[in-house]
């Protein structure tokens, strides 16, 4: 038996509607990019790129690429955790 190499399933591109919904969610929660950065651990510039639906260019002068679907999924999960934290009554902070 040979071991099959792991192949990552290709995820569909992130739609402009989903990108707009993410930005709208942040605005509705009255969060600045700085505040969301502090809550997620992402940099402000990373959030700016997510809200543009792009990945930052690897080198100067190169056109930005569409946001990576796997990176977008991680961002979405962290925003979901922020939503959960903001919508719950004050309790003790999560501990392992």
C-alpha positions in Angstrom: 0.0 0.0 0.0 1.3 3.4 -0.9 0.2 6.4 1.0 -1.7 8.9 -1.1 -0.4 12.5 -0.8 -2.8 14.9 0.9 -4.4 17.2 -1.6 -6.3 20.2 -0.5 -9.7 20.6 -2.1 -9.9 23.8 -4.2 -12.3 26.1 -2.5 -14.5 28.5 -4.5 -13.4 32.1 -4.7 -14.8 34.5 -2.1 -17.7 36.4 -3.6 -17.9 40.2 -3.6 -21.2 39.8 -1.7 -19.5 38.0 1.1 -16.7 40.6 1.3 -19.3 43.4 1.5 -21.2 41.4 4.2 -18.0 41.1 6.3 -17.4 44.9 6.1 -21.0 45.6 6.9 -20.9 43.3 9.9 -17.9 45.2 11.3 -19.7 48.5 10.8 -22.9 47.3 12.4 -20.9 46.1 15.4 -19.3 49.6 15.6 -15.8 48.2 15.4 -13.0 50.1 13.9 -10.3 48.1 12.0 -8.0 48.8 14.9 -10.5 47.3 17.4 -11.1 44.2 15.2 -7.4 43.8 14.8 -7.0 43.7 18.6 -9.8 41.2 19.0 -8.7 38.8 16.2 -4.9 39.1 16.3 -4.8 40.2 12.7 -3.0 43.4 11.7 -5.0 46.5 10.6 -3.5 46.1 7.1 -4.6 42.5 7.0 -8.2 43.5 7.8 -8.0 46.2 5.2 -6.9 43.6 2.5 -9.6 41.2 3.6 -12.3 43.9 3.3 -10.9 44.6 -0.2 -11.2 40.9 -1.1 -7.5 40.8 -1.9 -4.3 39.3 -0.7 -1.4 41.8 -0.4 1.0 41.7 -3.3 4.2 39.8 -2.6 6.4 42.4 -4.1 6.1 46.1 -4.9 4.5 47.0 -8.2 2.7 43.6 -8.5 -1.1 43.6 -8.8 -2.8 42.2 -5.7 -4.4 38.7 -5.9 -7.9 37.7 -4.9 -8.1 36.8 -1.2 -7.1 33.2 -0.5 -10.2 31.2 0.3 -8.4 29.3 3.2 -7.2 32.6 4.7 -10.7 34.0 4.3 -12.2 31.0 6.2 -9.8 31.6 9.1 -10.7 35.3 9.1 -14.4 34.4 9.1 -14.0 32.0 12.0 -12.2 34.6 14.1 -14.9 37.2 13.3 -17.5 34.6 14.4 -15.7 34.2 17.7 -15.7 38.0 18.1 -19.4 38.0 17.4 -19.9 35.4 20.0 -17.9 37.3 22.5 -19.7 40.6 21.8 -23.2 39.1 21.9 -22.9 37.2 25.2 -23.4 38.7 28.6 -20.2 39.4 30.5 -18.8 36.2 31.9 -15.5 34.9 32.9 -13.0 34.9 30.1 -12.5 31.6 28.3 -9.8 29.5 29.8 -8.4 26.2 28.6 
